[in-house]
Amino acid sequence: MSSETTATTGLAGRYATALYDLAESANKLDKVAEDLKGLRALIHDSADLGRVITSPVLSRGDQVKVLTALCAKAEMDELTGRFVGTVAQNRRLPVLDGIIKAFLNELSRRRGESSAHVISAKKLSDAQLQAVIDVLKASVGTKISVETDVDESLLGGMIVNVGSRMIDSSLKTQLQQLHLSMKGIG
């Protein structure tokens, strides 16, 4: 179990730290991280699941049943399933996304990796993703853990967040800047 001071704070941070310590003691850090990434993708891809998580109308028991069944169907590790069930039982599902993010950030931090969040207009191919990782690795100077999302409203390009730095090369932002500069001319 870890007694290190962590950068995770707040409710999501406390849950993430508890899960990290459990996964570390069970030697399941990689499996739990993989499960949590899959769970987050399921939540983001399913509006119905999002409603189950945020609904104050559903009973605690119903939420626990749905999420426990989902974890079992997705063949997640027992530790992940029990943890998600506990989060549901404690009525903390609205912060589940924050818990997942805090867990993955803590895992990266303890492994000496920098974490980056890349939002692109279209899903990046494996070659494109590797090129982004290589550039970030050279820029930051450490191993990089990259999380990707797609936002079609960007039209083209991408937004990269590494720590507190943000690089926005999206076509949407470039068009907004052009629009603003054109207003200034007239």
Buried (B, 14 or more C-beta within 10 A) or exposed (E): EEEEEBEBEEBBBBBBBBBBBBBBEEEBBEBBBBBBBBBBEBBEEEEEBBEBBEEEEBEEEEBBBBBBEBBEEBEBBEBBBBBBBBBBBEEBBEBBBBBBBBBBBBBBBBEEBBBBBBBBBEEBEEEBBEEBBEEBBEBBEEBBBBBBBBBEEBBEBBBBBBEEEEBBEBEBBBEEEEEEEEEEEE
